[in-house]
């Protein structure tokens, strides 16, 4: 009887071990599949290079032309208390434009109707008052139902993979790394020459 019990126990153990051995490859396969899916999902995540926009002069601007550069995207306005930031933006651009850095401005009339002008008027204002030479795009909407697709990308985690970051006012800054991904959002009142920004451009943070 004891021998029979021992044999029975051995048979149960054998079956249990066999079952685990059979299940193990499935678990490994599932883990591998999940990891692969996550990797593919990360690789398929949107980046800024997919977008084409119009400049103030009406020409097509391809963000793909900025591959390998660090980019600051900023929504601007001509009649805002923060409008003098144009001066700081131009200063930042002059300092780092030869170090794989570029600023792209998007005039927008979403806040207090502080950018009422036409594209031609905005271009004249920027040049005459602040000597702006960094790329300025045609006026768009940066929030609401008519939000431009590029700002949907910038503000929605589901698209940029970084964070949700609604534009709160004129001169909010989005920092984009050399791979086209959003890596930092700077509030409107922070000057473009703030240390967090310059250190990021210089690769110190």
N, C-alpha and C positions, 0 to 999 in steps of 0.2 A: 504493500500500500504506500509506504514512504517513497519507494522508487517511482511508483506511478505518479505521485504528487510532484516529485522533483522533475520528472519528465514533462508533466503538464505545465509546470511553472516555466521550464525552459522553452517550451513551445510558445507560450504567451509572450515571453521576452523576445524570442526570435521574431515573432510577428510584429511586435511593437517597434523593434529596431528596423525591421524591413520597411515598415510603413513610414518611419521617419526618413529613412534613406530615400524613399520614393518621393516624399513630399519636399525634401530639401532642395532638389533642383528647381521645383516650381517656385519656392520662396526666393531663391537666388535670381531666377529669371524675372520674377515680379519686381524685385528690388532694382535689377539692372534696367528693366523697362521704365520704371518710375524715374530713375536717375537720368536716363536718356531723354525722357520726355521733358524733364525740368531743364536739361541742358539745351534742348531744341527750343523750348519756350523762351529761354534767356536770349538765345541767338536770334530768334524771330522778333524779339521785342523791338518796337519802333525806335528809330533814331531820326535826328533832324535832317539827315541827308536826303530823305525822300521828298522834301518839300521844294516847290518852286513858287516864287512870289514875284510881284512887280515892284520895281524901284519907283522912286518919286518921279523919275523921268519916263516911266512907262516901259522900261526894258525888263526882260525876264531875268530873274536872279535865281541861280541854282545853288542851294545849300550844299550840294555835293561838291561844289568847287572849293569848299572850305575844309575838306577832309584833312585830318592831321593837325588842324589848328584848334586852339582853345577859343571859345566863342562866348561873348556876352550878348544876350538878347534883352533889349530894354524897350518898354512902351513909353512914348514921349508925348509931350503936349507943349504948346507955345504960350499958353496963358495960365500957367500953374505957378503956385508959389515955389515949386521945385524946379521950374524951368531953368534957373541958373546952373543946374547940374549938367547942362549941355557943355559948359566950360570944363567941368571936371571930366566928363566923358571924353572930350577931345584931348585933354591933357593925358589921360590914361592911354588913349589910342596912340598918340604921338610917342609916348614912352615905350610902348610894347609892340607896336605894329610890325616891327622887324624881328619879333621873337615868337612867331607863330601864334599871334593873338589878333582877334578882330572883334569889333563891336558892330552889331546890327540893330538899327533903330526902327521901331514901328510906331509911327504917330497913331494916336487913337483918341476918339472923342467920347469915351465912355464915362469919364469922371468930370462932373460939373460942366460939361460941354466946353472944356478948356482947349480943345483942338478943333475949332470950327472951320479953319482954312482949307482951301483946295491943296492938292499936291504941289502945284506950282508955288502957291503962297508959302507953304511950309518950307519948301526948298530955299526960297529967297530969304525967309526969316532965319533959317539955320545958318546959311552962309553969311549973311550980312551982320548978324548979331553975335555969332559964336565961331565963325570960321569952320564949320563942321565939314570934315572930309571923310569920316567913316561912312560906310554904306547906310543909306536911309531908304526904307521901303515905302511903298504907297500906304496911305491911311487904311487901317483895318479896324475891326472890332475885336477886343481882347477879352470880352465876357458877354454873357447873355445868350439868347437864342441864336444870334447871328455871329457867334464867336468864330473867328477864322480857324481852320484846321490846325495850323501850326501852334496856335495857343491852346487848342484842345490837347495836343500832344504835350505841351509844356506844363499844363496845369492838372493833368489827370494821371494818376498813378497807373491805372489800367493800361495806359498807352506808353508812358515814359519809364515805368518800372521803378521809379524813385519815390515820389510822393505826390499827394494832392496838394496843390498850392494855388488857390484862387488869386487872381490879380486884385490887390486891394486898393491901388491908386496908381497915378502916373509915376513912371520911373522905377517900377519894380524890375529887378534884374535877375535873369536866369543864366546860370553859368553852365556851359556845355563843354565836356572834355573832348580830347582828340579823337574819340571814337563816336562822337555824335550823341552821347548820352547826357541827360541832365544830372548834375552832381551837386548843385547848390542853388538855393533861392535867397536873394538878398532883398530886404524890405525897401520900400521907396525912399525913405528918409536917409538911409545909409549912403554916404557919398561913394561915387565910383572909385575913388582913390583910397578907400578904406583898406586897412592892413589885411583883412581877411581876403580881399580880392587880389591885391598885389602879391601876397604870399602864395595864393593859389596859382596865379599866372607864372610866378617864378618857381613853382614846384616845391614850395616849402611847407605845404600842408595838404 
